[in-house]
């Protein structure tokens, strides 16, 4: 079957309006804020349900046509909609966007991959439920499930920890559900997500072994009092602050993720007399009034001397201080605040068009190392960031996010003007060099962009060899997302 016959058959299955063939429309979908040149793509298709998805896979198996699946394509800074390897038919799951269930008692939702965090958060608020979604700092339009399967970080916890169950479609079109899902009866079953036997969470996140078509997503109970811990620290004190935060996690005074951004990230104009970069930290604490009162006294005892300001903001106080959107993220309400900050950091107007950032004037690249929560690692990280600033004249916009008392995830972005070829080339070179410096310093990454997968996934690593063996069992024809978190087919 040739590609024309294949696309004709897919049009017959899902409708012409849900198929984009090569041309201006598809080219626009392939634009990306990373400013990577798009590989050859025969078409983009949008199934509306699992039956249509299975039908598309059946047609592609007959045509020996590889596919690359994504939820909504907002994988910003990491390639957006681009596949790792050329020649893949793109399957976008954004039309599969049903919220199938919300259970406030056991605090979870069952949803499809096209459900956005704004959609789910609004539904929770409209129903007046005492639960919160663990949102990211990306966009209200971003898929809940896609970021979770990519192991992104949220404001309450590592988002993969919120995955309580999944329905997976394999390349042959067969569908399976994890844990006790298929044994669901009158009793609740998602209180124990693992079920019995092998646990799937690691198998189908950051993988190309199957397509997750539904998921059970944990929601977080909303307690009586919520406050946002907010402090500022000069860069020289950042390693000491991080170790202080580690102690707070060990004592369980902090349980949500803490986000700590440099002045490039937070768009802070003032610096001290020594011209040090200022880092701003924020995170949520919640509980009974007595517990919050205890934390307001105890936390400053541990980290107050390492900051030059520290406070606890209620929602009203955050609004008055102009950071109501940041408080919102810490209470389950997604926002465009941080996308707008990206534009403000480059003195650009963050208007509505620009927030469709794949089509805007500003480019963004990501480097995402995971670090141990210790002072020496933080100091080494700062040395690398400052070295990139020194060697390339680019200050990376950085957020360091302690997850618990042992580790932190980082979000490090390089911004650049996409209409300046020299600036584009320098930004790409700087991001690659920064990634190499982190790797050479002993740090590893928790996510990779579609180009860096070929740089840091090594065929000699037994981990990737086992993943390749699993791939040959579950997808022997290599139909699903070739090269995605796997050894390239050519190797």
RASUL-V975898 format. One record per residue. N is the residue number from 0. RES is the residue in three letters. OMEGA is omega as a letter, one per 40 degrees, with the letter a starting at -180 (NA if undefined). Layout:
n->{N:N}
res->{RES:RES}
omega->{OMEGA:OMEGA}
//
This chain:
n->{0:1:2:3:4:5:6:7:8:9:10:11:12:13:14:15:16:17:18:19:20:21:22:23:24:25:26:27:28:29:30:31:32:33:34:35:36:37:38:39:40:41:42:43:44:45:46:47:48:49:50:51:52:53:54:55:56:57:58:59:60:61:62:63:64:65:66:67:68:69:70:71:72:73:74:75:76:77:78:79:80:81:82:83:84:85:86:87:88:89:90:91:92:93:94:95:96:97:98:99:100:101:102:103:104:105:106:107:108:109:110:111:112:113:114:115:116:117:118:119:120:121:122:123:124:125:126:127:128:129:130:131:132:133:134:135:136:137:138:139:140:141:142:143:144:145:146:147:148:149:150:151:152:153:154:155:156:157:158:159:160:161:162:163:164:165:166:167:168:169:170:171:172:173:174:175:176:177:178:179:180:181:182:183:184:185:186:187:188:189:190:191:192:193:194:195:196:197:198:199:200:201:202:203:204:205:206:207:208:209:210:211:212:213:214:215:216:217:218:219:220:221:222:223:224:225:226:227:228:229:230:231:232:233:234:235:236:237:238:239:240:241:242:243:244:245:246:247:248:249:250:251:252:253:254:255:256:257:258:259:260:261:262:263:264:265:266:267:268:269:270:271:272:273:274:275:276:277:278:279:280:281:282:283:284:285:286:287:288:289:290:291:292:293:294:295:296:297:298:299:300:301:302:303:304:305:306:307:308:309:310:311:312:313:314:315:316:317:318:319:320:321:322:323:324:325:326:327:328:329:330:331:332:333:334:335:336:337:338:339:340:341:342:343:344:345:346:347:348:349:350:351:352:353:354:355:356:357:358:359:360:361:362:363:364:365:366:367:368:369:370:371:372:373:374:375:376:377:378:379:380:381:382:383:384:385:386:387:388:389:390:391:392:393:394:395:396:397:398:399:400:401:402:403:404:405:406:407:408:409:410:411:412:413:414:415:416:417:418:419:420:421:422:423:424:425:426:427:428:429:430:431:432:433:434:435:436:437:438:439:440:441:442:443:444:445:446:447:448:449:450:451:452:453:454:455:456:457:458:459:460:461:462:463:464:465:466:467:468:469:470:471:472:473:474:475:476:477:478:479:480:481:482:483:484:485:486:487:488:489:490}
res->{UNK:UNK:UNK:UNK:UNK:UNK:UNK:UNK:UNK:UNK:UNK:UNK:UNK:UNK:UNK:UNK:UNK:UNK:UNK:UNK:UNK:UNK:UNK:UNK:UNK:UNK:UNK:UNK:UNK:UNK:UNK:UNK:UNK:UNK:UNK:UNK:UNK:UNK:UNK:UNK:UNK:UNK:UNK:UNK:UNK:UNK:UNK:UNK:UNK:UNK:UNK:UNK:UNK:UNK:UNK:UNK:UNK:UNK:UNK:UNK:UNK:UNK:UNK:UNK:UNK:UNK:UNK:UNK:UNK:UNK:UNK:UNK:UNK:UNK:UNK:UNK:UNK:UNK:UNK:UNK:UNK:UNK:UNK:UNK:UNK:UNK:UNK:UNK:UNK:UNK:UNK:UNK:UNK:UNK:UNK:UNK:UNK:UNK:UNK:UNK:UNK:UNK:UNK:UNK:UNK:UNK:UNK:UNK:UNK:UNK:UNK:UNK:UNK:UNK:UNK:UNK:UNK:UNK:UNK:UNK:UNK:UNK:UNK:UNK:UNK:UNK:UNK:UNK:UNK:UNK:UNK:UNK:UNK:UNK:UNK:UNK:UNK:UNK:UNK:UNK:UNK:UNK:UNK:UNK:UNK:UNK:UNK:UNK:UNK:UNK:UNK:UNK:UNK:UNK:UNK:UNK:UNK:UNK:UNK:UNK:UNK:UNK:UNK:UNK:UNK:UNK:UNK:UNK:UNK:UNK:UNK:UNK:UNK:UNK:UNK:UNK:UNK:UNK:UNK:UNK:UNK:UNK:UNK:UNK:UNK:UNK:UNK:UNK:UNK:UNK:UNK:UNK:UNK:UNK:UNK:UNK:UNK:UNK:UNK:UNK:UNK:UNK:UNK:UNK:UNK:UNK:UNK:UNK:UNK:UNK:UNK:UNK:UNK:UNK:UNK:UNK:UNK:UNK:UNK:UNK:UNK:UNK:UNK:UNK:UNK:UNK:UNK:UNK:UNK:UNK:UNK:UNK:UNK:UNK:UNK:UNK:UNK:UNK:UNK:UNK:UNK:UNK:UNK:UNK:UNK:UNK:UNK:UNK:UNK:UNK:UNK:UNK:UNK:UNK:UNK:UNK:UNK:UNK:UNK:UNK:UNK:UNK:UNK:UNK:UNK:UNK:UNK:UNK:UNK:UNK:UNK:UNK:UNK:UNK:UNK:UNK:UNK:UNK:UNK:UNK:UNK:UNK:UNK:UNK:UNK:UNK:UNK:UNK:UNK:UNK:UNK:UNK:UNK:UNK:UNK:UNK:UNK:UNK:UNK:UNK:UNK:UNK:UNK:UNK:UNK:UNK:UNK:UNK:UNK:UNK:UNK:UNK:UNK:UNK:UNK:UNK:UNK:UNK:UNK:UNK:UNK:UNK:UNK:UNK:UNK:UNK:UNK:UNK:UNK:UNK:UNK:UNK:UNK:UNK:UNK:UNK:UNK:UNK:UNK:UNK:UNK:UNK:UNK:UNK:UNK:UNK:UNK:UNK:UNK:UNK:UNK:UNK:UNK:UNK:UNK:UNK:UNK:UNK:UNK:UNK:UNK:UNK:UNK:UNK:UNK:UNK:UNK:UNK:UNK:UNK:UNK:UNK:UNK:UNK:UNK:UNK:UNK:UNK:UNK:UNK:UNK:UNK:UNK:UNK:UNK:UNK:UNK:UNK:UNK:UNK:UNK:UNK:UNK:UNK:UNK:UNK:UNK:UNK:UNK:UNK:UNK:UNK:UNK:UNK:UNK:UNK:UNK:UNK:UNK:UNK:UNK:UNK:UNK:UNK:UNK:UNK:UNK:UNK:UNK:UNK:UNK:UNK:UNK:UNK:UNK:UNK:UNK:UNK:UNK:UNK:UNK:UNK:UNK:UNK:UNK:UNK:UNK:UNK:UNK:UNK:UNK:UNK:UNK:UNK:UNK:UNK:UNK:UNK:UNK:UNK:UNK:UNK:UNK:UNK:UNK:UNK:UNK:UNK:UNK:UNK:UNK:UNK:UNK:UNK:UNK:UNK:UNK:UNK:UNK:UNK:UNK:UNK:UNK:UNK:UNK:UNK:UNK:UNK:UNK:UNK:UNK:UNK:UNK:UNK:UNK:UNK:UNK:UNK:UNK:UNK:UNK}
omega->{i:a:i:i:i:a:i:i:i:i:i:a:a:i:a:a:a:i:i:i:a:a:a:a:i:i:i:i:a:i:a:a:i:a:i:i:a:i:i:a:a:a:i:a:a:i:a:a:a:i:i:i:i:i:i:i:i:i:a:i:i:a:a:a:i:a:i:a:i:a:a:i:a:i:a:i:a:i:a:a:a:i:i:a:a:i:a:i:a:i:i:a:a:i:i:a:i:i:a:a:i:a:a:a:i:i:i:i:i:a:i:a:a:i:i:i:i:i:a:i:i:i:i:a:a:i:a:a:a:a:a:i:i:a:i:i:a:a:i:a:a:i:i:a:a:a:i:i:i:i:i:i:i:a:i:a:i:a:i:i:i:i:a:i:i:i:a:i:i:a:i:i:i:a:a:i:a:i:a:a:a:i:a:i:a:a:i:i:a:i:i:a:a:a:i:i:a:a:a:a:i:a:a:i:a:a:i:a:a:i:i:a:i:i:i:a:i:i:a:i:i:a:a:a:i:i:a:i:a:i:i:a:i:a:a:a:a:i:i:i:a:i:i:i:i:i:i:i:i:i:a:i:i:i:i:i:i:i:a:a:i:a:i:i:a:a:i:a:a:i:i:a:i:i:i:i:i:i:a:a:i:i:a:i:i:i:i:i:a:i:i:i:i:a:a:i:a:a:i:i:a:a:a:a:a:a:i:i:a:i:i:a:i:i:a:i:i:i:a:a:i:a:i:i:i:i:i:i:i:i:i:a:a:a:i:a:a:i:i:i:i:i:i:a:i:i:i:a:a:a:a:i:a:a:i:a:i:a:a:a:a:i:a:i:a:i:a:i:i:a:i:a:i:a:a:i:i:i:i:i:i:i:i:a:a:i:i:i:a:a:a:a:a:i:i:i:a:i:i:a:i:a:a:a:a:a:i:i:a:i:a:a:i:i:i:i:a:i:a:a:i:i:i:a:a:a:i:i:a:a:i:i:i:i:i:a:i:a:a:i:i:i:i:a:i:i:i:i:a:i:a:i:i:a:a:i:a:i:a:a:a:i:a:i:i:i:i:i:i:i:a:i:a:a:a:i:a:a:a:i:a:i:a:a:i:i:i:a:a:a:NA}
//
